[in-house]
Amino acid sequence: MSKAEQTTPKENQVKIGDAEISKNDMMTINGMPLTNPRTPLILTIFSVVVYILLFTSIYYSYGQAMAISATIPVIFVGWFYGFMPGICAGVLSYPVNVLMYILFGAGWLEGMIISGGGIPGTCALILIGAIIGRMRDLSTQIKNHRDKLDELVKRRTEELQKSNIMLEEENNQRKLSDEKLQETKDNLENIIENSLDGIMVTDRTGYATRVNNYFLEMLSYREEEAVGKFVAEFTPFKKLGTYESTTGELVEITKEFADHTNTMIAKLLEEGKATNWEAYYLRKDGKVVPIEQNIVCLYDNEGERTEAVSIIRDITERKKAENELRKTKEYLDNLIESSLDGIVVGDSTGKIIRVNEAFLKPIGYRNEEIKGMHVMELSITEKGTYESTTGETVEINEEFFNDAKKMIYEKLFKVGKITDWKSYYLRKDKKIVPVEMSVAYLYDKEGNIIGSVGINRDITERIKSEKEIKEARDFLENIFKTTTDGIMVTDNEGFIISVNEAITKMLGYSKNELIGKMTGVLHPKGESYKKNVDKYLTILFEEGTVTSFELTYLKKDRNLIDVEVNTALLRDNIGNITGTVSTIRDITERKQDEAQLKETKDHLDNIIESSLDGIIVSDSVGNVIRVNKSFLALVEFEEEEVLGKHIMELSITKMRTYESTTGEMVEINEAFLNTNIKKSVKLFEEGKVSDWESYYLRKDGRIVPVEIKLSHLYDEKGDNVGAVGVIRDITERKKVEKALQRSHEELERQVKERTAKLLQAEKLKSLGELSGGVAHDFNNTLASILGRVQLLQTQFKPPPGKPEKRKSMHDLKRGLEIIERAAIDGSETVRRIQEFSRRRDDDKYFTKVDIKELVLNALEFTQV
């Protein structure tokens, strides 16, 4: 119980007179408090008064009183004074009732005895008094026991209160300790969960019992996946091989790694800890995480190992930084070694500790020779004449040494660096090398000099180049004076500041007349000239240069001259325009040549486009660059569909059957392709191919029989720049040839047929009759052939005044002439046979002839 509970609050006290009494200390009657010791007497007297009033009231109401009226006093006496006083009060109630009857002048005998109510009522009152008194006694005993019990309870309560106070203090101490312990535990939990290092707790057998958030995040596990795993399952220890690391590199987990891991585990078990152990943990996705871990074993009171705590740091970024540092070092080493400038590093005493290849090369030393040498051993320390690597002889005098002392004392010693110092190094073979060097001291954190670094550039070639530049400048000045092209230099405002002799001859001005004038005096007036000049100036100021721009200049004699101008803006070191330089060439004659060339080109274009033969032109690799209308009509392509295609795309390259424009189906076989290859080889060997009969592929998939003439085109150097082909459509010729072939075959067929018929019909006739019949039929056939040939000769006859130049037509004409001669010879033979077999008057045998068949055959032979 607390002290606050031991005190009596104001609200639990009752003020009676001047005293304040606790409600707990008040006497009660049926739960009603009695705070005055005289209260029982007062209440008893009050009950007697009530009895008298009740008796009086009953008497006057009913004419007689009842003995039971004394019940209230009896009850009060019994309750306040106990068992015996209660009986006495009941006994005394009889004489009191008698006395009351007497006092009221009533007959007590009648009221108390005769009525029969006095004695029983008195007995009832005695019984009531006894019962109430006994109840009072029992109540008193109970109260006494209760008081004793309260006293005991009070003592026990006080003891308990003291114990409670002690327990409370102890509990407060324990609670404070628990709070501190909980706070410490919460802090530890917070430290563990918010640690930037992974933390893993394992039991004595090596199974994870707890991990923190960073550990889970580092290895991409959930807590329920990680807890319960054997620690080796988090490492690539069991499976050697190549893994991808979180650093982005591939890591080889080798046997050496496994051996090192076993060594560290043995150390952990022996010493109880392992510190700064770099290893790899295996992430859930199979990548390895480079880590640094510190492991400590935990022991119980008996010294038995119970757990182990591992603090694991993800060193991915550190490894990346180390890799970057290594790469940077390698890069710097590579930069030093690959530098075109020589680099030399010296210690604080001036001895060389590192040089690169570019430093060694010009001085002729090897790396092992120069390390440890003092830098002054490479410097010139004596006056004299030396041979330079530029090929010149250099005099080293007092002025050279004074300049060296000034650079060293006033710049290096005072400022700590020297830049752009032109000097010499002494080569191993005692020649001197001109160098441009920059030297700087190296300092530690305290500002002490720990060495120096020098960057040396071999300027041998530069000196040679400067000499060459001077010679070139002199050469250019000579060109400026002697070139046939005009050269004009202007300032940034357009005023002419320099011209050469060629421009004065070209424009008819003297130098003095041109220098100081604006270039505008050379431009003729007129809107077209002005627009051209504006275009020229726009290009010049936008691009900085203008090349091959054609202008018209106004000569001193007011005549116009066409010129080609190449102009460049001149700028200073910061990019400001300082003027222009222009080369000006008189292109009057070239313009005339171009006009003639254009006229010739137009004429050739007209010839090409008007040609009845197809013409195709390709570049050096075989791509079509031009075709004429006849060629397009031949292959039925549009011009844009042909240009840019390779010539082979228009040729036949696949072996199959094609429909020809002659109406026939043509089989393209290996022999045809081999012939094309041979012709192509001949073209490349001889530069031309003629009378090449082949096929071209039309747009609709049909093939066109053509006669091709190809020739390579060459430039002035004799290099092949393309090819031109003349392609003639020989579809009609092929049709005629095919018709002739069919006629010939038909003639042979009919001859054979007629011969067979005559032999069969006239076996038994005489030789004369047989010869006559054959001669007659053969003569008819020859007449048809001869008529057909003569008809074809009239069709292939060229127009009057235009000789035939096509070789194929000449060949066809010769073939017709041969057929004509053969037919005439045959006719003469027939005539002789007829003469031999002519019938006489006495010949009575005639041969039957079908006139209809004869006419039909004649019509067939003469049909065009």
Summary of the structure (lengths in Angstrom):
residues: 864
radius of gyration: 70.8
end to end distance: 146.6
largest distance: 226.9
contacts: 2336
relative contact order: 0.03
helix: 53%
strand: 25%
